[in-house]
């Protein structure tokens, strides 16, 4: 049976619906992350703690949804050819949510002092990183229904990831070359947070790479 055909039955429809719900959780997590960074930068304390609470709930919900999907995959023998690839895709999305949660928690724990002149850059970095991950979601949905559209969406992931890396490097260069009033420890702290936001964009590339492999296999 061709891979295309195994996603064209009622049981597969239920699986796709569950994956769509997981992807909605990922999307909501990314929106929460972006909002959380903004609220931290501009000292919206209560809103930031609301973001922390929201992301904790979304992380729990995502874990439950992934376990449900994995159980479905193992219960249907006709999905055996695609099972491993789908599970790797789920793991990559789970990693994205883990990065989001860890980053927001680290903002709360370490309370980095972001200089006023860098706040817009950090906000833009969080936007670019989250947009890289967001751009993978249409591709993940297209894999099951219109695999020919996967490449178009993954190209967006690579674009936003490159922009995020460039901005992260610019922030770090500014911190170490131009901000002489900062202590070395403060510079390292700012570099640390720029790097970890950048990691979200790099995790999105891992999703795009996995989707590309899966789309090629579906075309065989």
PEVEN-V524583 format. One line per field, one symbol per residue. ss: DSSP state (@ for helix, = for strand, . for the rest). A space follows every 50 residues. Layout:
ss = ???
This chain:
ss = ..@@@@...@@@@@@@@@@@@@@@@@@@@@@@@@@@@@@@@...@@@@@@ @@@@@@@@@@@@@@@@@@@@@@@@@.@@@@@@@@@@@@@@@@@@@@@@@@ @@@@@@@@@@.....@@@@@@@@@@@@@@@@@@@@@@@@@@@@@@.@@@@ @@@@@@@@@@@@@@@@@@@@@@@@@@@@.....@@@@@@@@@@@@@@@@@ @@@@@@@@@@@@@@@@@@@.
